[in-house]
């Protein structure tokens, strides 16, 4: 299943794009300061300075939605996946039953323990 998804999405021409974000960008600095302010005491090992992120450029890859949806192979894959994970499908019914059983078990244990 996973290999089918990767192969189908990778086969779409001109759908994969990249953008470069410098790590000195203001967004990275804000996130870094916020993480250090809120979670410094939890970090092991403790950061030596006020830096968490490396220097340089972060390359972010993504796929263009309009190109993917225009491809018939991806459209067929989405139709197949929506059928597999439909609300009345066996996987969803089984997952809901398992979740319900787990919740019931936890309630029973909680009542017995008082």
Phi, psi and omega per residue, in radians:
X1 nan -0.896 -3.111
X2 -1.107 -0.720 3.125
X3 -1.105 -0.661 3.089
X4 -1.079 -0.765 -3.133
X5 -1.106 -0.830 -3.120
X6 -1.105 -0.768 -3.129
X7 -1.145 -0.719 -3.123
X8 -1.169 -0.797 -3.127
X9 -1.210 -0.692 -3.125
X10 -1.185 -0.422 -3.100
X11 -1.386 -0.185 -3.121
X12 -1.323 2.104 -3.103
X13 -1.255 2.473 3.065
X14 1.068 0.364 3.128
X15 -1.594 -0.535 -3.110
X16 -1.428 2.267 -3.133
X17 -2.262 2.831 3.087
X18 -2.366 2.595 3.005
X19 -2.369 2.604 -3.125
X20 -1.929 2.264 3.124
X21 -2.110 2.075 3.095
X22 -1.192 2.384 -3.102
X23 -1.257 -0.163 3.039
X24 -1.505 0.061 3.141
X25 -1.103 2.628 -3.077
X26 -1.013 -0.601 -3.137
X27 -1.102 -0.790 3.113
X28 -1.074 -0.742 -3.126
X29 -1.118 -0.725 3.119
X30 -1.103 -0.785 3.130
X31 -1.108 -0.734 -3.140
X32 -1.069 -0.813 3.133
X33 -1.117 -0.711 -3.135
X34 -1.162 -0.760 3.107
X35 -1.078 -0.762 3.134
X36 -1.142 -0.695 -3.131
X37 -1.145 -0.677 -3.047
X38 -1.587 -0.516 -2.952
X39 -2.227 0.209 -3.116
X40 -0.995 -0.694 -3.086
X41 -1.195 -0.306 3.141
X42 -1.619 -0.269 -3.044
X43 -1.326 2.283 3.096
X44 -2.277 2.130 -0.124
X45 -1.252 2.779 3.132
X46 -1.141 2.411 3.096
X47 -1.143 2.454 -3.081
X48 -1.223 -0.653 -3.110
X49 -2.176 -2.564 3.121
X50 -1.838 0.581 -3.113
X51 -2.221 2.338 3.030
X52 -1.953 -0.646 -3.037
X53 -1.612 2.661 3.081
X54 -1.294 2.832 3.018
X55 -1.459 2.892 3.090
X56 2.023 -2.699 -3.073
X57 -2.105 2.320 3.073
X58 -1.659 2.164 3.101
X59 -1.686 2.133 -3.125
X60 -1.941 2.054 3.097
X61 -1.648 2.527 3.092
X62 -2.695 2.910 3.112
X63 -1.989 2.409 3.123
X64 -1.349 2.160 -3.074
X65 -1.092 -0.715 -3.095
X66 -1.117 -0.643 3.106
X67 -1.220 -0.693 -3.138
X68 -1.163 -0.782 -3.103
X69 -1.195 -0.430 3.118
X70 -1.350 -0.271 -3.118
X71 -1.433 2.255 -3.125
X72 -1.147 -0.532 3.117
X73 -1.159 -0.733 3.115
X74 -1.210 -0.679 3.103
X75 -1.073 -0.747 3.106
X76 -1.136 -0.687 3.105
X77 -1.094 -0.760 3.105
X78 -1.110 -0.697 3.093
X79 -1.096 -0.743 -3.139
X80 -1.141 -0.738 -3.135
X81 -1.183 -0.675 3.116
X82 -1.168 -0.510 3.080
X83 -1.283 -0.699 -3.125
X84 -1.141 -0.689 -3.066
X85 -1.828 0.511 3.097
X86 -1.165 2.686 -3.070
X87 -1.005 -0.531 -3.134
X88 -1.703 0.130 -3.126
X89 -1.279 2.776 -3.075
X90 -1.089 -0.610 -3.135
X91 -1.172 -0.747 -3.125
X92 -1.242 -0.704 3.109
X93 -1.087 -0.759 3.125
X94 -1.127 -0.751 3.125
X95 -1.106 -0.724 3.120
X96 -1.156 -0.683 3.115
X97 -1.143 -0.736 3.121
X98 -1.119 -0.729 3.111
X99 -1.112 -0.752 3.106
X100 -1.106 -0.712 3.095
X101 -1.128 -0.696 3.119
X102 -1.151 -0.745 3.120
X103 -1.113 -0.755 3.100
X104 -1.075 -0.728 3.124
X105 -1.098 -0.751 3.132
X106 -1.122 -0.689 3.103
X107 -1.121 -0.729 3.131
X108 -1.102 -0.815 3.138
X109 -1.086 -0.713 -3.132
X110 -1.104 -0.721 3.119
X111 -1.188 -0.679 -3.124
X112 -1.225 -0.591 -3.141
X113 -1.353 -0.350 3.039
X114 1.395 nan nan
